[in-house]
């Protein structure tokens, strides 16, 4: 998990620390989103030979994301990637024939 070193640079140290903290959190969210996507791909490719083709359903339509300020929009985007990957993994696991 990423860490944030305390930064002190005069009177703007609080602002600099907040900006650095937000970047650390966004980078971590991106890392988790990438890991979720890779896990989704691995799950699908590993379990493909035992998937019941009759159970594969259509993908759900993506809805428009609500408007958020830039930082929260970036975070929402990364969390949406994680959510979709986890949904896909659950769907794959539900249609596996063992």
NORCOR-V165315 format. One record per pair of residues at least 4 apart in sequence whose ideal C-beta (glycine too) atoms are under 8 Angstrom apart, sorted by sequence separation. I is the first residue (numbers start at 1). J is the second residue. If there is no record, write none. Layout:
BEGIN
i,j
I,J
I,J
END
This chain:
BEGIN
i,j
9,13
12,16
13,17
14,18
15,19
16,20
17,21
18,22
19,23
20,24
21,25
22,26
23,27
24,28
25,29
26,30
27,31
28,32
29,33
30,34
31,35
32,36
33,37
34,38
35,39
36,40
37,41
38,42
39,43
40,44
41,45
42,46
43,47
44,48
47,51
51,55
52,56
68,72
69,73
70,74
71,75
72,76
73,77
74,78
75,79
76,80
77,81
78,82
79,83
80,84
81,85
82,86
83,87
84,88
85,89
86,90
87,91
88,92
89,93
90,94
91,95
92,96
8,13
51,56
68,73
7,13
67,73
9,16
68,75
65,73
68,76
7,16
7,17
66,76
6,17
65,76
65,77
4,17
7,20
65,80
4,20
4,21
4,24
3,24
2,24
2,27
2,28
1,28
2,31
57,91
55,94
56,95
55,95
51,92
52,95
37,81
44,88
51,95
52,96
26,71
29,74
33,78
36,81
40,85
43,88
47,92
51,96
52,97
29,75
32,78
33,79
36,82
39,85
40,86
43,89
47,93
50,96
51,97
50,97
26,74
30,78
33,81
37,85
40,88
44,92
50,98
22,71
26,75
29,78
33,82
36,85
40,89
43,92
47,96
25,75
29,79
32,82
36,86
39,89
43,93
26,78
33,85
40,92
29,82
END
